[in-house]
């Protein structure tokens, strides 16, 4: 049985770098996933509202501004408050390795930095959604 996966790809904060996230969105679509792209400069509240409205299985959050340690935990917190902690959350962008454990402890399943092959991101996403 093949999984039908709906993914919200989000750019949060004041980050205007969108080349990588657009490549990710296209690549996940090429992998057979349904992708909803939020556009730039979304708040955590907007991301969670869109995820609930679109009934996605996963949220991919991209941050290049250095605010990942504030914005991503806020997203996972809002998901829990909304009763949607079953949504798989991945983070990506420019995230220092030393910040990864804190992100995982707040509910992020994977952190995929620049250079992570899209096929690997898709594989990890499928694995987490099968579990």
C-alpha positions in Angstrom: 0.0 0.0 0.0 1.4 3.4 -1.0 1.0 6.3 1.4 -0.7 9.4 0.2 1.2 12.1 2.0 0.2 15.7 2.3 3.0 18.1 3.3 3.0 21.7 4.3 6.3 23.4 3.4 6.7 26.6 5.4 9.1 29.5 5.6 8.8 31.2 9.0 10.0 34.5 10.4 11.7 37.3 8.5 13.7 34.9 6.3 13.6 35.8 2.7 15.7 32.9 1.3 13.3 30.6 -0.5 15.3 28.9 -3.3 16.0 25.8 -1.2 12.4 25.4 0.1 11.0 25.8 -3.4 13.3 23.0 -4.6 12.2 20.9 -1.6 8.5 21.5 -2.4 9.1 20.6 -6.1 11.2 17.5 -5.2 8.6 16.2 -2.7 5.9 16.7 -5.3 8.1 14.7 -7.8 8.3 12.0 -5.1 4.5 11.7 -5.3 3.6 13.8 -2.3 0.9 16.5 -2.2 2.7 19.7 -1.3 1.2 23.0 0.0 3.7 25.9 0.1 3.0 28.7 2.5 5.1 31.4 0.9 7.5 33.6 2.8 7.4 35.2 6.2 4.8 33.1 8.0 4.2 33.2 11.7 4.1 29.9 13.7 0.3 30.6 14.2 -0.2 30.9 10.5 1.7 27.7 9.8 -0.3 25.7 12.3 -3.6 27.2 11.1 -2.7 26.3 7.5 -1.7 22.8 8.6 -5.0 22.2 10.3 -7.0 23.7 7.5 -5.2 21.7 4.9 -5.3 18.5 7.1 -1.6 17.7 6.3 0.3 14.8 7.6 3.6 16.7 7.9 5.1 20.1 8.2 8.5 21.0 6.8 9.8 24.2 8.4 12.6 26.1 6.7 14.6 28.7 8.7 17.7 30.6 7.6 17.4 33.6 9.9 18.8 31.9 13.1 15.4 32.1 14.8 14.8 28.3 14.6 15.3 27.9 18.3 12.2 30.2 18.9 10.0 29.6 15.9 10.1 25.9 15.5 9.4 25.1 19.2 6.5 27.5 19.0 5.0 25.5 16.0 5.3 22.2 17.9 3.8 23.9 21.0 0.8 25.2 19.0 0.3 21.8 17.4 0.1 20.2 20.9 -2.3 22.9 22.1 -4.5 22.2 19.0 -4.5 18.5 19.6 -2.5 17.9 16.4 0.8 16.6 17.8 0.4 13.6 15.5 1.6 15.8 12.6 5.2 15.0 11.7 7.5 18.1 11.9 10.8 18.4 10.1 13.1 21.4 10.3 15.6 22.5 7.7 17.7 25.4 6.7 20.8 26.8 8.4 20.6 25.1 11.8 23.8 24.5 13.8 24.4 20.9 14.8 24.4 21.9 18.5 20.8 23.1 18.2 19.5 19.8 16.8 18.9 18.0 20.2 16.8 20.9 21.5 14.6 20.9 18.4 14.2 17.1 18.6 13.3 17.4 22.3 10.4 19.7 21.4 9.0 17.3 18.9 10.9 17.8 15.6 11.4 14.4 14.1 14.3 15.2 11.7 16.6 18.2 11.0 17.7 18.2 7.3 20.3 20.8 6.5 21.5 22.1 3.2 22.7 19.4 0.9 20.4 16.7 2.2 19.1 14.9 -0.9 15.4 15.3 -1.4 15.1 11.6 -1.9 16.5 11.2 1.6 14.0 13.7 3.0 11.2 11.9 1.3 12.4 8.5 2.6 12.7 9.9 6.2 9.2 11.4 5.9 7.7 8.1 4.7 9.4 6.2 7.5 8.1 8.5 10.2 4.5 8.4 8.8 4.5 4.6 8.6 5.5 4.3 12.2 
